Amino acid sequence: MIPCTAVRAAKNSVSYATGKKAMRHAMAESGITDPNEQAAFMAQMDHESAGFTRLEENLSYSPKQFIKMFGARAGISTEDETKAILSKGPEATGEAMYGGAWGARNLGNTEPGDGHKFRGRGYTQLSGRSNYEAAGKALGIDLVSNPDMAADPEVAAKVATWYWKSRPGLSEAAKNGDVTGVTKKINGGTNGLADRQAKTEKYLAEAISGSLTVEPAGSPSLSSAPADAVAVTQLRAAPSPAASTEAVAPAAANLVALPSLALVTNRAPIAPAAPAMASTPSIPAVPTPAVASIAEPAQPTRRSFFAR
């Protein structure tokens, strides 16, 4: 188990760039490499977490909203009853939402206060003692003793991949490009289908270009993107420096999303050294510019996957 001190304090929200980076690394570690599956995973999690920015469930509800969403399970039906609960603060609100007989039966919340303690956190809004326990066991993290860790971006991304892989048929539907099928498995219906579809198409373009792929820790750095592999093969097969430049140029035309390779092809060809002349000095490596992430517009916070 990872101790609590191993993960930085969680925030209620983070930037799109921070969340996206955590998701890309979690995909690599969990073996999500198929472009269609990468696109579906990123699109669904983006949609559900307001662009990877929300890491903790919002427990603020109006009395009417609360009755509509949680009245039946909480055993309340009037606004006066609801106002009395909401006025006691988030602990009482969380317990009414996820505690009691409903919480024990559906989420494993068997102890007083479990409803609030194990409220929705992370990109999947992990909820309930039993789900925190299952995710923690799979990841080697003690989430039951330290539930706030589930709101850390890196841990939240790992929980998201665990959830994704544990859902029967989800990976297969994603690889087949079935956005509606994936949405039903995630949402229970088709809420927000148009946005999920648009995001899937956006992330598919990134996946095909290789920009969603990162190397797991300890892996060689030249085998991440399929396009990179083509360029590297051409470089290795070239018989001379001049031939290398000619071999890379055609591939670079198709690699607009890989600025580091484009920079290499823009160098002047290096002529072979004459036999009687001193060796040509090496050319310093050109640093690869960082690609800035573009912030996505915020979306309303969704309810937990686990409590729908």
C-alpha positions in Angstrom: 0.0 0.0 0.0 1.1 3.6 -0.8 1.2 5.7 2.4 -0.7 8.9 2.7 2.5 11.0 2.7 3.5 9.6 -0.8 0.8 11.7 -2.5 0.5 15.5 -2.4 -2.6 17.1 -0.9 -5.6 16.9 -3.2 -7.4 19.9 -4.6 -11.0 20.3 -5.5 -10.0 21.2 -9.1 -6.9 21.2 -11.3 -6.1 22.5 -14.8 -7.0 20.8 -18.0 -3.3 20.3 -18.8 -2.6 18.7 -15.4 -5.5 16.3 -15.7 -4.8 15.4 -19.3 -1.1 14.6 -18.5 -2.1 12.4 -15.6 -4.6 10.6 -17.9 -2.1 10.0 -20.7 0.4 8.5 -18.2 -2.3 6.3 -16.6 -3.3 5.0 -20.0 0.3 4.0 -20.8 0.8 2.3 -17.4 -2.5 0.3 -17.8 -1.9 -0.7 -21.4 -4.6 1.3 -23.1 -2.8 1.7 -26.5 -5.5 1.2 -29.2 -6.2 4.6 -30.8 -10.0 4.1 -30.7 -9.9 3.0 -27.1 -7.6 5.9 -26.1 -10.0 8.4 -27.8 -13.1 6.9 -26.1 -11.4 6.8 -22.7 -10.2 10.4 -22.9 -13.5 11.7 -24.3 -15.7 10.0 -21.7 -13.5 11.1 -18.8 -13.2 14.6 -20.2 -17.0 14.9 -20.4 -17.6 13.5 -17.0 -15.0 15.6 -15.1 -15.6 19.0 -16.7 -12.5 18.8 -18.8 -10.4 16.9 -16.2 -10.7 19.8 -13.8 -13.2 18.5 -11.1 -11.8 16.1 -8.6 -14.4 16.2 -5.8 -18.2 15.9 -5.9 -20.1 19.1 -5.3 -22.6 18.5 -2.5 -24.4 21.8 -2.9 -28.0 21.3 -3.9 -31.2 23.3 -3.8 -34.0 21.6 -1.8 -35.9 20.8 -5.1 -32.8 19.3 -6.7 -32.1 17.2 -3.7 -35.6 15.8 -3.4 -35.6 14.9 -7.1 -32.3 13.2 -7.1 -32.0 11.7 -3.6 -35.4 12.0 -1.9 -36.5 8.4 -2.4 -33.3 6.9 -1.1 -33.0 9.3 1.8 -36.7 8.8 2.7 -37.6 12.5 2.5 -40.3 14.2 0.4 -40.8 17.7 1.6 -38.7 20.9 1.2 -38.8 21.5 5.0 -37.2 18.1 5.6 -34.6 18.7 2.9 -33.7 22.2 4.2 -33.2 20.7 7.7 -30.6 18.3 6.3 -28.9 20.7 4.0 -28.6 23.3 6.8 -26.4 20.8 8.8 -23.6 21.0 6.3 -21.8 18.7 3.8 -21.4 15.8 6.3 -25.1 15.5 6.9 -25.8 16.0 3.2 -23.4 13.3 2.1 -24.8 10.9 4.6 -28.3 11.5 3.4 -27.1 10.9 -0.2 -25.0 7.9 0.2 -25.6 6.5 3.7 -28.5 4.6 5.4 -29.9 1.4 4.1 -29.4 2.4 0.4 -25.8 3.2 1.0 -25.1 0.0 2.8 -26.8 -2.1 0.1 -25.3 -0.3 -2.9 -22.0 1.2 -1.8 -20.9 -0.8 1.2 -21.3 2.3 3.5 -21.9 0.4 6.7 -20.4 2.8 9.2 -21.9 6.1 10.4 -20.4 8.9 8.4 -19.4 6.7 5.4 -21.7 8.6 3.1 -19.7 11.8 3.4 -16.3 10.1 4.0 -16.6 8.1 0.8 -18.3 10.7 -1.4 -17.5 11.1 -5.1 -13.8 11.9 -5.8 -11.6 11.7 -8.8 -12.4 11.7 -12.5 -14.9 8.9 -12.1 -16.3 10.3 -8.9 -15.4 7.1 -7.0 -18.0 6.6 -4.3 -18.7 4.2 -1.5 -16.6 2.3 1.0 -16.7 -0.9 -1.1 -15.5 0.9 -4.3 -12.7 2.7 -2.5 -11.6 -0.6 -1.0 -11.7 -2.4 -4.4 -9.9 0.4 -6.2 -7.3 0.7 -3.5 -6.6 -3.0 -3.5 -6.2 -3.1 -7.2 -3.8 -0.1 -7.2 -1.9 -0.9 -4.0 -3.1 2.3 -2.3 -4.9 2.5 1.1 -7.9 4.6 0.0 -10.1 3.4 2.8 -7.9 5.0 5.5 -7.0 7.9 3.2 -10.0 8.6 1.0 -8.8 12.1 0.0 -6.0 10.5 -2.0 -8.7 9.6 -4.6 -8.8 13.3 -5.5 -5.1 13.5 -6.3 -4.8 13.8 -10.2 -2.4 11.0 -10.6 -4.3 8.6 -8.3 -7.6 9.7 -9.9 -6.3 8.9 -13.3 -5.2 5.4 -12.2 -8.6 4.9 -10.6 -10.2 5.9 -13.9 -8.2 3.3 -15.9 -9.0 0.6 -13.2 -12.7 1.5 -13.5 -12.5 1.4 -17.3 -10.9 -2.0 -17.4 -13.2 -3.5 -14.8 -16.4 -2.7 -16.7 -17.5 -5.7 -18.8 -17.5 -5.0 -22.6 -16.4 -1.4 -22.2 -12.9 -1.8 -23.8 -14.4 -3.8 -26.7 -17.1 -1.2 -27.4 -14.4 1.5 -27.4 -12.1 -0.4 -29.8 -15.1 -0.8 -32.1 -15.7 2.9 -32.2 -19.2 2.4 -30.6 -19.6 5.8 -28.9 -23.2 5.2 -28.0 -22.4 1.8 -26.5 -19.5 3.2 -24.4 -21.7 6.1 -23.2 -24.5 3.7 -22.0 -21.9 1.7 -20.0 -20.5 4.9 -18.5 -23.6 7.0 -18.0 -26.4 4.4 -17.8 -28.1 6.3 -20.7 -27.0 8.6 -23.5 -26.9 12.0 -21.6 -24.4 14.3 -23.4 -24.0 12.0 -26.3 -23.3 14.8 -28.8 -20.5 16.2 -26.7 -19.0 12.8 -26.1 -19.1 12.1 -29.8 -17.4 15.4 -30.6 -14.7 14.8 -28.0 -14.1 11.3 -29.2 -13.4 12.6 -32.7 -11.1 15.2 -31.3 -9.1 12.7 -29.2 -9.0 10.2 -32.0 -7.1 12.6 -34.2 -4.6 13.1 -31.3 -4.4 9.3 -30.8 -3.7 8.6 -34.5 -1.0 11.3 -34.5 0.6 9.7 -31.4 0.3 12.7 -29.2 -1.7 10.8 -26.6 0.9 8.1 -26.2 3.7 8.3 -23.6 6.2 5.7 -22.6 5.6 3.8 -19.3 8.4 4.3 -16.8 11.6 2.4 -17.8 10.7 2.0 -21.5 12.9 3.2 -24.4 12.1 6.7 -25.6 12.0 6.0 -29.4 9.0 3.6 -29.6 6.0 5.6 -28.4 4.1 6.9 -31.5 3.7 4.8 -34.7 4.7 7.8 -36.8 7.9 8.1 -34.8 8.7 4.5 -35.4 8.5 5.0 -39.2 10.9 7.9 -39.1 13.4 6.2 -36.8 13.4 3.1 -39.1 14.2 5.3 -42.1 17.0 7.0 -40.2 18.6 3.7 -39.2 18.3 2.2 -42.7 20.0 5.1 -44.4 23.6 4.4 -45.7 24.9 7.9 -45.4 24.1 11.2 -43.7 22.9 12.7 -47.0 20.6 9.8 -47.6 19.2 10.1 -44.0 18.0 13.6 -44.7 16.3 12.5 -47.9 14.7 9.5 -46.2 13.2 11.6 -43.3 11.8 14.4 -45.4 8.8 12.4 -46.9 7.8 11.1 -43.4 8.0 14.6 -41.9 5.3 15.8 -44.3 2.9 13.5 -42.5 4.1 14.3 -39.0 2.7 17.8 -38.5 1.8 16.9 -34.9 5.5 16.0 -34.1 7.5 19.3 -34.0 10.7 17.6 -32.8 10.9 15.5 -36.0 10.1 18.5 -38.2 13.0 20.4 -36.6 15.4 17.6 -37.5 14.4 17.7 -41.2 14.9 21.4 -41.4 18.7 21.2 -40.8 21.0 21.6 -43.8 22.3 18.2 -45.1 25.6 17.2 -43.7 28.1 16.5 -46.4 30.4 13.4 -46.0 33.8 14.4 -44.7 36.7 14.5 -47.3 39.4 11.8 -46.6 42.1 14.4 -46.1 40.1 16.9 -44.0 39.4 17.1 -40.3 36.2 15.5 -39.1 33.1 17.6 -39.2 32.1 19.1 -35.8 28.9 17.6 -34.4 25.8 19.8 -34.5 24.2 20.6 -31.1 20.9 19.0 -30.6 17.9 21.2 -31.1 15.7 21.3 -28.0 12.1 20.1 -28.6 9.7 22.9 -27.8 7.0 22.2 -25.3 3.5 21.9 -26.7 1.1 24.0 -24.7 -2.2 22.3 -23.7 -5.4 24.2 -24.6 -7.8 24.6 -21.8 -11.2 23.1 -22.4 -14.4 25.0 -21.4 -15.7 24.0 -18.0 -18.8 21.7 -17.9 -21.3 21.1 -15.1 -20.2 18.5 -12.5 -21.7 15.1 -13.0 -22.9 12.6 -10.4 -20.7 9.7 -9.4 -20.5 6.7 -11.9 -21.0 4.5 -8.9 -24.2 5.9 -7.5 -26.3 6.2 -10.7 
